[in-house]
Amino acid sequence: MLKFLHALMLGLFGAAAVHIAILFLLPTYSERDVWAAMAEEADPYALVRLGKGNANPLLAEEQNPFFETAACRFDLENGMVRLTAAERVPFWSFSVYDRDGFNVFNANDRSATNSELDALVVNAAQLLELRKGVPETLASSLIAQTTIGEGMVVIRAFVPDESWRIIVERFFEGLRCEAL
């Protein structure tokens, strides 16, 4: 019975020590998220290529070998965000995430006019202002309304085989993420 009590007490103290260590390490690891890595890598509205070519380990993880990925941070306080690409690829998608990494909007080339990437990320007030008079240049843009202030857009392009890689690279070279 004494050995059982000794093992039980040792287990409880060990569990308490591990939990306390985790609590002290939490602030260090909570600041090492993708948002912080993107902030170190580039300014807002600058596109950052994700995947094996990136030096930052948080941004270098390749999720799917058939997709190339880029991301840009934005702040809707500075105005609407416009995403455009000059090149056409077999498939593209973009997702809008809030600062905590929660997905708030998704779209792909099947949602867009002529399968071209031309999209706006707006909040409710900006959408209301936009509806008062849509400029000709934004008439065919896909509109992503969100309730967030700061966020990140992740753009993915499908690479069916190596013969498409140069076209996908041109897609990312011509990709723009800018405040309006």
MOVEN-V692162 format. One record per helix or strand of 3 or more residues. SS is the DSSP state (~ for helix, > for strand). FROM is the first residue (numbers start at 0). TO is the last residue. Records with the same first field share a line. If there is no record, write none. Layout:
# MOVEN-V692162
SS->FROM-TO ; FROM-TO
This chain:
# MOVEN-V692162
~->1-29 ; 33-40 ; 56-59 ; 75-77 ; 112-114 ; 123-131 ; 135-137 ; 161-172
>->47-49 ; 66-74 ; 80-83 ; 91-97 ; 102-107 ; 117-121 ; 141-144 ; 149-157 ; 175-178
